[in-house]
Amino acid sequence: MKNNSYIPPVYIQIRDILIEKINSGELKSGSQLPSERDISDTYNISRMTARNALTQLVDLGYAYRVKGKGTFVRLPNFERDFVKLSGFSQMLRSKGIKPSNKIVKSGIIEADKKIASLLETTIGTKVYEIVRVRYGDNIPLALEYSYLPVSLYDDLLQYDFENNSLYKVIEDVYKHKLKYSKQWIKITTLYKSEARMLAVTEHTPAFLLESISYDMNDRVVEATRSLNIGDRTTFYTELWPNVTV
């Protein structure tokens, strides 16, 4: 009886082995993939076959090439959704990206002109400041500054915002159900201190996202300034025609 079992070409087999290593986390996002020579030696195949396997990874979006340096596992690209009002971690999970956070700073400060404008309050008002590096699959994606009026949140800093959603605490603990948010995007570059926290070089291009969130009583309950690394962030929205009857 004729055996019709399909055996894929060797370069496809090697490609799939590498994809499995990427998906399992053995090959980390941003890490360098084995060279053509290393793959050739490891799997006892020709350099051309190894090159074809790496090309397949690039074509499928699992990797990218840097001229003169090699092929690297692609960094996560986070699509920020402007259609739904949701937290950063929730949006990451919806894209299949594992979120994590690192608290850089937290405390109570007096609002300066910029923060007071975002919170629609007066200069000098006491506000909570929470600064976090936001990660996707352990890769830094954004540096986020969150500001909340002290008057609305008793003892807010008792909560661990490395492991708890700020939006969830706002809604579930303090009962400020979010109604809507205003958002603005600007193009900027990272200062040295910001770049260091995000593990990139100074002057790396970034999106500055400023947002103001309101509760059901139309009160400002939180404002955010988020620096999103340019080549790791995509913004998504939807536009509908203005139909008049």
C-alpha positions in Angstrom: 0.0 0.0 0.0 1.3 3.4 -1.0 2.3 5.7 1.9 1.0 9.2 1.3 2.4 10.7 4.5 3.7 14.2 3.9 7.2 14.9 5.1 8.0 18.7 5.0 11.2 20.0 3.5 14.1 20.1 6.0 14.2 23.9 6.2 10.5 23.8 7.2 11.2 21.3 9.9 14.0 23.5 11.3 11.8 26.5 11.1 9.1 24.7 13.1 11.7 23.6 15.7 12.8 27.3 16.2 9.2 28.5 16.3 8.5 26.0 19.1 11.5 27.3 21.0 10.2 30.8 20.6 6.7 30.0 21.7 8.0 28.0 24.7 10.1 30.9 25.9 13.4 29.0 25.4 14.3 31.7 22.8 13.4 35.0 24.4 12.0 38.1 22.7 14.9 40.3 21.5 17.4 37.5 21.9 19.7 36.6 19.0 18.9 33.5 17.1 21.6 30.9 16.2 23.6 31.8 13.2 23.3 30.0 9.9 26.6 28.2 10.7 25.4 27.2 14.2 22.1 25.8 12.8 24.0 24.0 10.1 26.4 22.4 12.6 23.6 21.6 15.1 21.3 19.9 12.7 23.9 18.6 10.2 22.3 20.6 7.3 23.7 22.9 4.6 24.1 26.6 5.2 21.6 27.3 2.5 18.9 25.2 4.3 19.7 27.0 7.5 19.4 30.4 5.7 16.0 29.3 4.3 14.8 28.4 7.8 15.7 31.8 9.2 14.2 33.5 6.2 10.9 31.7 6.9 11.0 33.0 10.5 11.4 36.5 9.3 8.7 36.2 6.7 6.3 34.8 9.2 7.0 37.7 11.7 8.8 35.6 14.3 12.1 37.3 13.8 13.9 40.3 12.2 17.4 40.9 10.8 19.9 43.5 11.8 22.5 44.0 9.0 26.0 42.9 10.2 24.7 41.5 13.5 22.3 38.6 12.8 18.7 37.5 13.2 16.8 38.2 16.4 13.5 37.1 17.9 11.0 39.8 17.2 10.0 42.1 20.1 6.3 42.2 20.9 4.4 45.0 19.2 1.5 46.1 21.4 -1.6 47.3 19.7 -3.3 49.9 22.0 -7.0 49.9 21.4 -8.7 53.3 21.4 -12.1 51.7 20.9 -12.5 50.1 24.3 -11.8 51.6 27.7 -9.6 49.1 29.4 -6.4 48.9 31.4 -2.9 48.3 30.0 -2.6 44.8 31.4 -6.0 43.8 30.1 -5.2 45.0 26.6 -1.9 43.1 26.6 -3.6 39.8 27.7 -6.2 40.3 24.9 -3.3 40.3 22.4 -1.8 37.1 23.9 1.1 39.1 25.5 2.0 38.4 29.2 1.9 41.7 31.2 4.1 42.6 34.1 4.9 45.9 35.9 7.8 47.4 37.9 7.1 50.3 40.3 9.7 53.0 39.8 8.2 55.5 42.2 5.0 56.1 44.2 3.9 58.7 46.7 1.9 61.9 47.3 2.9 65.1 45.6 1.5 68.5 44.9 0.1 69.0 41.5 2.1 71.3 39.2 0.5 73.2 36.4 0.5 70.2 33.9 -0.8 67.6 36.4 -3.5 70.1 37.7 -4.6 70.7 34.1 -4.9 66.9 33.5 -6.9 66.3 36.7 -9.0 69.5 36.2 -8.0 70.8 39.6 -5.8 73.6 41.1 -2.1 73.8 41.4 -0.9 72.5 44.7 -3.7 69.9 45.1 -2.5 66.7 46.8 -2.4 63.8 44.3 -1.0 60.3 44.2 1.8 59.7 41.7 2.5 56.1 40.6 5.3 55.6 38.1 5.6 52.1 36.5 7.5 50.4 33.7 5.0 48.3 31.8 6.3 45.1 30.2 5.0 42.7 27.6 6.6 39.2 27.6 9.2 40.7 29.9 10.2 43.3 27.3 9.8 47.0 28.3 7.0 48.7 26.4 6.1 51.9 28.2 6.9 54.2 31.1 3.6 55.2 32.7 2.9 58.1 35.1 -0.5 57.8 36.8 -2.0 60.7 38.9 -5.1 60.4 41.1 -6.7 62.9 43.5 -6.0 62.1 47.1 -9.5 63.3 48.0 -11.1 60.4 46.1 -8.9 57.6 47.4 -8.3 56.8 51.0 -4.9 55.0 51.5 -4.5 54.1 47.8 -0.9 53.2 48.1 -1.6 50.2 50.4 -2.3 48.3 47.1 0.5 46.6 45.2 0.3 48.0 41.7 3.0 45.7 40.4 0.5 42.9 40.7 -2.9 44.6 40.8 -4.7 46.5 38.1 -5.1 50.2 38.9 -8.4 50.4 37.0 -9.7 47.4 38.8 -8.9 48.9 42.2 -10.5 52.2 41.1 -13.7 50.4 40.1 -14.0 47.5 42.6 -12.5 49.0 45.7 -13.3 52.7 45.5 -16.5 52.3 43.4 -15.6 54.8 40.8 -17.1 53.1 37.7 -15.3 54.4 34.6 -17.6 56.1 32.1 -15.2 57.4 29.4 -11.7 58.7 28.7 -10.2 61.5 26.7 -6.8 60.8 25.0 -4.1 62.6 23.1 -1.1 61.3 21.3 2.1 63.2 20.6 5.4 62.2 19.1 8.5 62.6 21.3 11.9 61.1 22.1 13.1 59.7 25.4 15.3 61.5 27.8 18.3 59.7 29.2 16.6 58.8 32.5 13.5 57.5 30.7 15.5 55.5 28.1 17.5 53.9 30.9 14.4 52.7 32.7 13.1 51.3 29.4 16.4 49.7 28.5 16.8 51.6 25.2 19.1 54.4 24.0 18.6 58.0 24.7 16.5 59.9 22.1 14.6 56.7 21.1 11.4 57.8 19.4 8.2 57.3 21.5 4.5 58.1 21.6 3.4 60.2 24.5 -0.1 59.2 25.3 -2.0 61.5 27.7 -5.4 60.4 29.0 -8.0 61.6 31.5 -10.6 59.1 32.9 -14.0 60.1 34.2 -16.5 58.2 36.4 -20.2 58.0 36.0 -20.5 61.4 37.8 -18.2 63.0 35.2 -15.5 63.5 37.8 -11.8 63.1 36.8 -10.7 60.0 38.7 -7.3 59.4 37.1 -4.9 60.9 34.6 -2.0 59.2 32.8 1.1 60.2 30.9 2.5 57.2 29.1 5.7 57.0 27.1 5.3 54.1 24.6 8.4 52.9 22.7 7.8 53.8 19.1 8.7 50.6 17.3 6.9 48.4 19.9 3.5 50.2 19.8 0.7 50.4 17.3 -2.5 52.4 18.0 -5.8 51.2 16.8 -9.2 53.0 16.5 -12.3 52.9 14.4 -14.0 55.7 12.4 -17.7 55.6 11.6 -19.5 57.9 9.1 -21.6 60.7 10.5 -25.0 59.7 9.2 -27.7 62.3 9.5 -31.4 61.4 9.0 
